[in-house]
């Protein structure tokens, strides 16, 4: 247990400035959204139609999605390890590759849990202002964004962790960035296509205005099924990240 505390503390020391910045940015953006919605609804009735509620959910989910992306991504700790020589020195330490990978996950999980709790609190406040369910959609979007980020980060680390040399790091990091960009573009294309493969364009907004379509979409994004899918995706993403990072560290130290 003392070993894990030491490893997590080391990761935290490297990431603390980044995490403080993300926390302040998240609180500031959420405060601006709350202020904007509060002023926008002042003297007006709350959203009544399903389409208006969907529009409200979209607005209130932007910041949680951004938070899910930022809180789960790498804070350039491995780059710092390479530049400081820790990446080479760690080979002779008693901590195994799996232990170091698990410590990295523990820190990300801890910070993600902290931002997730803030998201829940602010979503409850948002829900009291808007008068409709924003808690489940925003939390689900937060988890989904976090899952996607962790998977992309696994791809990045699988490439980057092949080197401990500063000169080679720049080249390998560029290759890793290109790989992540390619995966992200592929995911974006898949998400942006309909059932028959057609691109989803501005006509999607017109479809959402249709009462039946809007009702189905609203029922889904506010359901526990959506939350469960997002939570399962996040769990799978962290497991994949652990396997990839631990295997990368083992391969590098072999």
Residue pairs with C-beta under 8 A, 6 or more apart in sequence:
3 94
3 95
3 99
4 99
4 102
4 103
4 106
7 95
7 99
7 100
7 103
8 103
8 106
8 107
8 110
10 103
11 77
11 103
11 104
11 107
12 19
12 107
14 75
14 77
14 80
15 75
15 77
15 107
15 111
18 75
18 76
19 71
19 75
19 111
22 67
22 70
22 71
22 115
23 114
23 115
23 118
25 70
26 63
26 66
26 67
26 70
26 71
26 115
26 118
27 118
29 63
29 66
30 63
30 118
30 122
33 59
33 60
33 62
33 63
33 126
34 122
34 125
34 126
34 129
37 56
37 59
37 60
37 126
37 129
37 130
38 129
41 129
41 130
46 130
46 131
46 132
47 53
47 55
47 56
47 130
47 131
47 132
49 211
49 214
50 211
50 214
50 215
50 218
51 208
51 209
51 211
51 214
53 132
53 218
54 208
54 214
54 217
54 218
54 221
56 130
56 132
56 134
57 132
57 134
57 137
57 138
57 218
57 221
57 222
60 123
60 126
60 130
60 134
60 137
60 138
61 137
61 138
61 141
64 119
64 123
64 138
64 139
64 141
64 142
64 145
65 141
65 142
65 144
65 145
66 145
67 115
67 119
67 142
67 145
68 112
68 115
68 141
68 142
68 143
68 144
68 145
68 146
68 149
69 145
69 146
69 148
69 149
71 108
71 111
71 112
71 115
71 146
72 108
72 112
72 145
72 146
72 149
72 150
72 153
73 149
73 153
74 153
74 156
74 157
77 104
78 87
78 157
78 160
78 161
79 160
79 169
79 173
80 86
81 87
81 90
82 163
82 164
82 165
82 166
82 169
83 166
83 169
87 164
88 164
90 100
91 253
95 103
97 246
97 247
97 249
97 250
97 253
98 242
98 246
98 250
100 246
100 249
101 242
101 245
101 246
101 249
102 242
102 246
104 245
105 238
105 241
105 242
105 245
108 150
108 238
109 238
112 146
115 142
116 139
116 142
116 143
119 138
119 139
119 142
120 135
120 139
123 134
123 135
123 138
123 139
124 135
126 134
126 138
127 133
127 134
127 135
133 222
136 221
136 222
136 223
136 224
136 226
136 227
137 221
137 222
137 226
139 227
139 230
140 221
140 226
140 227
140 229
140 230
141 230
142 230
143 227
143 230
143 231
143 233
143 234
144 229
144 230
144 233
144 234
146 234
146 237
147 230
147 233
147 234
147 236
147 237
148 187
148 237
150 234
150 237
150 238
150 240
150 241
151 183
151 237
151 240
151 241
152 180
152 183
152 184
153 180
153 241
154 237
154 240
154 241
154 244
154 245
155 176
155 179
155 180
155 183
155 244
156 176
156 177
156 179
156 180
157 176
157 241
157 244
157 245
157 248
158 176
158 244
158 245
158 248
159 172
159 175
159 176
159 179
160 169
160 172
160 173
160 176
161 245
161 248
161 249
161 252
162 172
162 248
162 251
162 252
163 169
163 172
163 252
164 252
192 199
192 200
193 199
193 200
194 200
207 213
208 214
208 217
220 226
